[in-house]
Amino acid sequence: MRVYYEDTDSGGVVYYANYLRFMERARTEWLRLIGYEQTDLVEDEALIFAVRRAELDYLGPARFNDLLQVSVRVLHCGRASIDFSQSVTLAGGDGVLCQGRIRIACLDVNTFKPRALPSQMLNDIKQHMFTTQEHH
């Protein structure tokens, strides 16, 4: 993904909270890649995802107009939660700018209480565990 001016702070580097946005987009694209649209999950399954925990390490700056690569890797998939490892690098670059672990909770759209992932989705996610997907 491209860094836009609106993503940067007064020092001209990506504002720290925006790395969470980049990671969110990458997880959404990853879900789409394995066959799941979040709008369909809301309508068909009454299911939504919410970040339960985020732990990030900031290791280097990204700047305006940089092209970033954001990785998505499933570390663990439980009945009602998914743990991801994610990193942000410059596209084509070697160094990690930001890395994190994100826990996503599966919630009922009406009650916001935890609920189990649909069994087919759980199986599909487990098939992709430990495989890193990169999104630009």
Secondary structure, 3 states (H helix, E strand, C coil): CECCHHHECCCCEECCCHHHHHHHHHHHHHHHHCCCCHHHHHHHHCEEEEEEEEEEEECCCCECCCEEEEEEEEEEECCCEEEEEEEEEECCCCCEEEEEEEEEEEEECCCCCECCCCHHHHHHHHHCECCCEEEC
